[in-house]
Every structure is written in C-alpha cells, then in structure tokens.
C-alpha cells in the first residue's frame, strides 16, 4: 500500500524510499519539506466543492485546498480575502536579511513551517564563476554569517553561495504538484511549472507563514490560457509568455492566477513550463500554474522524487482542472502558429516577432548592434535551455565562427553547472567566446560590473532574463535591453545584430560560404542522471535555541529593527507631497538593486536609495525635488530625512501600476522609515500594495484616476475619516494648494479588518506582538 503522505529529505525514514534517494538524503542536500498530504488537500477541496457546487479550476483546487477554515471561508474571486496555510517558505539572501530580522524581532523561537534561505543575489558578475564567487564570499561574509547563524538558530535550511538561484533550487528540490509555497522573490511562480502554487511575497508575509499564522491573499481571479498545437523549430516555451505579456501588458494579470491548459501543454517540457510561469510575474499575475502531466512525472523521477510522482499519479484528478470549470478570461494560443518573439526595450510587455524587431529598431532609432548576449537566469537556465543554446553555438563553431557580441552564461544551479560541464555544453560556450558566470542571479538583477560601455552610451543587449526595466541590468539608462529565448540570444550574439532572423537569414562562414542555422535541439533532461556537483546545503540542527545570532551595532550592512510608531488615533493632516511621480515607477525606481543590495539588511543605509530612480513630474528629473521647508532642491531621501527631522509627515503621489516588478519590501520599509504616511496612486501592483500595508502605510488609489492631475508638487494633503476606517469605505483627501485653493478628492483602499489593525498598531509585526501578550 502506497503511503498517503510523504516527507522529503530528513524525516523520510518511515517511508519506502529508493536507495538513490537515501543517498541524496545522506548527503544532507535536502531539507525536510512539509508532508505531501494529498488526503488533506482532497478533503479540503471536497468541502469547498460541496459548498460552491461547481467545477473548480486547478488553481482553485490548490489554493482552496490550503484554506485555514474551508467550512466557513467566504470565497468570491476578486473580492474576499482568503486565510491560507502555505506548506513552506523560501527566501533569497537579499530579502531574507529583512525577513529574518523581522522574525527575530517577533520573539518566536523557531519557524513553524519548513523554510530555506538561498544565497544567490549578492554575487556580482565580473570575470567568471570561480573568481566572482570567491570575491562575493569575502565581501559578504558578515551577511552570509548572519543568515547561516539565524537559519541554524530558528530552524531554517541554508543554501550557501554558489548553490544556485532560488527558483531553480526550489524546482529541483521542493516544488511538487499541489504544494503551496511562498517565496520572498517575485519570480517564485517558477514552481508552477511543476504544478505548484508558488507565490512571491514580501518578507513580512513570509514572517506570518513562518510564525504559523494564517496568511492572507485576496481571492484570485483565474485567467485561462488555452494552448493548442505543438512547439517546434525556433519557437520555445519563452515565446508563449512573451506573447502573453504582449496581450495582457504589465498589469493585465494583476489579482489573477494564470492557468495554462489544453492539448498544447503536453508539447512543453517541465522546465519550459517553469519558464512560462516564472515570467508571469511580468504581467502582474499572482502566480501561474500548469496541470500535472507526464512531463512533470519524468522531471520528478529525474530529480530523485519518484515517490512523489507515484502519489501524484494516484491523486491526478486533484492536480488538473475540472471539466467545465470557468475562467474569468480566456486567451487561446496556437503553438503551431506561434513565432519566436523578443520583447523590449525598457518594458517586458513590448512584444515583437523576431522577424520584425530589426525593422522596428531601425524605425525607432534603437541601436542595431548587439553588444552583449546573456543567457541563463532563473527564467531560462535549465538543462534543456543550455542544450538548445549550445546546439546553436556548435553550428557557428563548425563553420569557424565565434560570437560577434560578448556572450555570458549563467547556470541556474550547481547541479546544472556540473551537468552541463560534464556533458560538454560549457566547453562549446567557452569555444564560441562565452564566459560561464557563477550560479547566481548576476546581471539579471544588476549584479554586473559592466565595463564595455560608458554610462549614458546608447547600446543594445539581448538576454534570456525576465525583466528589462531602464538601467536594471547594468545601471545604464541608455542600455536597450531585450528579453527572448536562450537560443535566439545565442543566434543574435553570433550575428551581432538585432536585424537577424535565424529562420530566414544567412550567416557567412569563415571560408566565405553562406549558411543558415538549423533549428535548435536539446535534450529535455540529461541521458545520464544529473551531476549534483558540490554539496552546498546546510541543514539546521534539531535544537538551535542555544545558538547566538550576532549583529554588530557598528555594522553598515546589518541593523536590528526598531518598531514603527503606532497610529496616533487622529486624521493625517497637512502632509507634504514629497514627490509626484511621473510615469512608470517600479520597485527598481523606488529601491534600486545592483550596488544597493549590500545594504538590504540595514534599513537606515538602504533608505538612501528611496525613489532616486523615480521621475519628478515637476521637472522631469530623477532624484531632484524641492524641499518646501528650505526652498532648495535636493535628493529624494535627503529631503525626506529633513522633513522627518522637522516633524513633517509626507505622501508620495504616483501613476498606474505603481510598484510593479520585484517583491522587495524595502520599497515599503524605506518610505515608512523616512516619515512617509501614505502612497496615493492611480493603481498598485499586488505585492507592493500588500507590503505597504504590512509596514503601517496607507496605499490609496484615486476614485477618479484623472484626479492625479489635480495634485501639484507643493500641495499639502490631509486624509480624513481614519477614526471610522472600515473595509470598503473611501477616505476624503483635502488637498490644499499654495494659491489658497482647495480640492476634495475621494480615495479608495482595499484594506480588510485585519489589515486595518496593522495600520492602527503601526505595522503587521507590531500587531503580531500585541497578539502574543
């Protein structure tokens, strides 16, 4: 009889586990995850299905299957807030610092659910993998020691620097069909490629789950993407999401889970499905998911989890959508007709067929020369991705060619690095002129010491990454970054120009003959087993209560948190407009990454980057706003600090989809720390809106979006009605202009009763502490 639940890694002793899997456990590479308890999932789904009396989508099954109270939870897609119990938490090192600092200040002795920390964000790409990794270990030793010791004390597994990118590690070890996982990174949805509901959150949300408190999520709508036909030729899984991004735009998925279904699904590999789910973050989706199928079963077997595959087979009807289920919106894509795409520059939803991007670039004045091609990242660094890119590179080598552009390769994990080295792909990349970087995020998040162009020099790069906001990759606002598949990146790096379509155009071999690249090929998974490479995992001791976590009070990298002040009980009166932001304002604009990553554990120091990338509507400048106490212009953080020192509260006014992009909660912590009280915009991205609430700020939206135009940079704004703060009841803002005139505007909010308590307590963490007493 097959056991009805299963534990991964340590704790799996009571199960019938294969010898190979026991060997992996013996290596301590795998931390225990939550029980694979399909019986509990089925029981909850049955309860909800009887109540709703309708077929359920796959995402509904998994989400509602994790309800805290399936009998009584009010369920209305797009309206009610669900109280959920996710199975586990994963944190990358840049966000884990603040998450663990918050967990420490909660006073709890140990995490309540399996949790891991992954060191991938703090390694800067400079010369190549080994040297870059050694330098990162030296520079970040204090932070790594803090995360390692905090993990040991509080029961959190620690994946050391060099282990790989968080999302690849999750796919290889922790994701499985039907699991619910939250991660402190916006690309956590990558795990949807293995039939999991994986959601990106801020650190404060992670603290709730690690504390065992029910986690709140607005009941997601469900967008169905029906796939028909079959992927072939130069078209790759990446092209599916590049096409969807072009259709839905960067905010079209907000508040929704994107659920892929239809006969075309079976033509996509498990890691290809993960690519599609990963980049769903770029359309604002809560997460994305695929139904369980034979591609997932194969991947589970190949990564040492055959027992889970057997259980998933047994409960397969739980891991696919019900016949006749209804979606809030349906998009249909015929994979037979889908062509290779490339999106950009400056936004990931600006979609072009590869066959047309050269002509568009000429028309728009974008640089045609490709300076650098970069493959890898959490989106596209699977064995299949590397194999397909290598097959393109090998064709060029066979004709005596090397890349005209610089070419970099970022393996997703130590397991991928070791396996592509063993199987010869790394040598092909090196021979064609490429550099294999460390197993880390690197240039994708701005960890790139780029030296081939000067700042301000207009140039083009092509990547297989997921995000291409202004200055994101190399801190150069003149860099035109385009995202596409690894095989198209490789072809464009060889050709050296955007004006090259590998489906129709010819290259010139070293002997002068013309030749065309044949479509790429690559094994979905290695014929031999994966090579696990070096063991980079640290398992927490069973009892870490006696261990110490040291934070030096003189450190400029780490700082223990002080609680934010409680709400005074009064309306917020005469708050100064700090900045009225014009146009796109992502979390990169609010709290830049790159060189600032080093301060992610020190709130006061990282607050010196607050909104320095946002465009001021008054003068179209960045990081130049008027200090209305002195009359002089200064940097945004400097003016905010001056207001705070003089007891002046302030607000930020913003445009549409404010806070899109990364899950980084520093974009909410910094304004709170520097004296901000409210952020008033046309609309918010989901994660950022929640992060602001968690830190005791008021994220508010104009009832009439055109009221944005009524706000002037020198206005003072009062928010009235806070004594009767209730869900669904708008606030009135009194806007005083410097000429003596006044406007009254209606402002909406999406707070529920629990979230109102966060505001009144000063933050969600403050409220958690109140409830402990």
TAFENWO-V662099 format. One record per backbone hydrogen bond with DSSP energy under -0.5 kcal/mol. NH is the residue of the N-H (numbers start at 0). CO is the residue of the C=O. If there is no record, write none. Layout:
NH/CO
NH/CO
This chain:
9/29
11/8
14/11
16/14
21/17
22/18
23/19
24/20
25/21
26/22
27/24
28/23
30/28
32/7
35/5
36/34
37/3
37/35
38/3
40/36
41/37
42/38
43/39
44/40
45/41
46/42
47/43
48/44
49/45
50/46
51/47
52/48
60/56
61/57
62/58
63/59
64/60
65/62
66/63
67/82
71/68
72/68
75/73
77/218
78/75
79/75
81/216
83/81
83/214
84/65
86/179
87/179
88/113
89/181
90/115
92/117
94/91
95/91
96/92
98/94
99/95
100/96
101/97
102/98
103/99
104/100
105/101
105/102
106/102
106/103
107/102
110/153
111/209
113/86
115/88
116/156
117/90
118/158
119/117
123/121
124/446
128/435
131/127
132/128
133/129
134/130
135/131
136/132
137/133
138/134
139/135
140/137
143/139
144/140
145/141
146/142
147/143
148/144
149/145
150/146
151/147
152/148
153/149
154/150
155/150
156/114
157/537
158/116
159/157
159/535
161/118
162/159
163/118
163/438
164/411
167/164
168/164
169/165
170/166
171/167
172/168
173/169
174/169
177/194
178/175
180/178
180/196
181/87
182/198
183/89
184/182
187/184
188/185
189/186
190/187
191/188
192/189
193/190
194/191
195/190
196/178
197/195
198/180
199/285
200/182
204/201
205/201
206/202
207/203
208/204
209/205
210/206
211/208
212/207
214/83
216/81
218/79
220/254
222/256
223/221
223/328
224/258
225/223
225/330
226/224
226/260
227/332
234/231
238/235
239/235
239/236
240/236
241/237
242/238
243/239
244/240
245/241
246/242
247/243
248/244
251/247
251/248
252/282
253/250
254/283
255/252
256/220
257/286
258/222
258/256
259/257
259/288
260/224
263/226
264/261
265/262
266/263
267/264
272/268
273/269
274/270
275/271
276/272
277/273
278/274
279/276
280/277
281/278
282/279
283/280
284/279
285/252
285/255
286/255
288/257
289/191
290/259
291/318
296/292
297/293
298/294
299/295
300/296
301/297
302/298
303/300
304/299
308/304
309/305
310/306
311/307
312/308
313/309
314/310
315/312
317/314
318/314
318/315
319/316
321/55
324/321
327/221
328/221
330/223
332/225
334/227
334/332
336/333
337/333
341/351
342/482
343/349
344/480
345/467
345/480
349/346
350/348
351/341
353/339
355/352
356/352
357/353
359/355
360/356
361/357
362/358
363/359
364/360
365/360
369/495
370/368
370/459
371/459
372/405
373/461
374/407
375/379
376/409
379/375
383/523
385/381
386/382
387/383
388/384
389/385
390/386
391/387
392/388
393/389
394/390
395/391
396/392
397/393
398/394
398/395
399/396
400/395
402/431
403/492
404/492
405/370
406/432
407/372
408/434
409/374
410/408
410/436
411/380
413/162
416/412
417/413
418/414
419/415
420/416
421/417
422/418
423/420
424/419
425/419
427/423
428/424
429/425
430/426
431/427
432/429
433/428
434/406
436/408
436/434
439/437
440/119
441/119
443/440
444/441
445/442
446/441
447/445
448/124
449/447
456/453
458/477
459/368
460/479
461/371
462/481
463/373
469/345
470/475
471/468
474/470
476/474
478/475
479/458
480/478
481/460
482/342
483/462
488/484
489/485
490/486
491/487
492/488
493/489
494/490
495/491
496/491
497/367
499/497
501/499
503/500
504/500
506/514
508/506
508/512
509/398
511/508
514/506
529/301
531/529
535/533
537/157
538/536
546/543
549/547
554/551
558/600
566/759
571/718
572/570
574/716
575/648
576/714
577/575
577/650
578/650
580/578
580/652
581/614
582/580
586/659
589/585
590/586
591/608
593/444
595/592
596/593
597/594
598/595
599/596
600/556
601/598
605/601
606/602
607/604
608/605
609/606
610/589
611/608
612/588
613/588
613/610
615/613
615/620
616/579
618/615
619/615
622/613
624/633
626/631
627/625
630/626
633/624
638/634
639/635
640/636
641/637
642/638
643/639
644/640
645/641
646/643
647/642
648/646
649/674
650/575
651/677
652/578
653/679
657/654
657/682
658/584
659/656
666/663
667/664
668/664
669/665
671/667
672/668
673/669
674/671
675/670
676/649
677/649
678/697
679/651
680/678
680/699
681/654
682/654
684/657
688/684
689/685
690/686
691/687
692/688
693/689
694/690
695/692
696/691
697/676
698/696
699/678
699/697
700/747
701/680
702/745
704/702
706/703
707/704
708/705
709/706
710/706
710/707
714/711
715/735
716/574
717/733
718/571
719/717
719/731
723/720
724/721
728/725
729/727
730/746
731/719
732/744
733/717
733/731
734/732
734/742
735/715
735/733
736/734
736/740
739/736
742/734
744/732
744/742
746/730
747/700
755/751
756/752
757/753
758/754
759/755
760/756
761/757
761/758
762/757
763/693
764/693
766/762
767/763
768/764
769/765
770/766
771/767
771/768
772/768
772/769
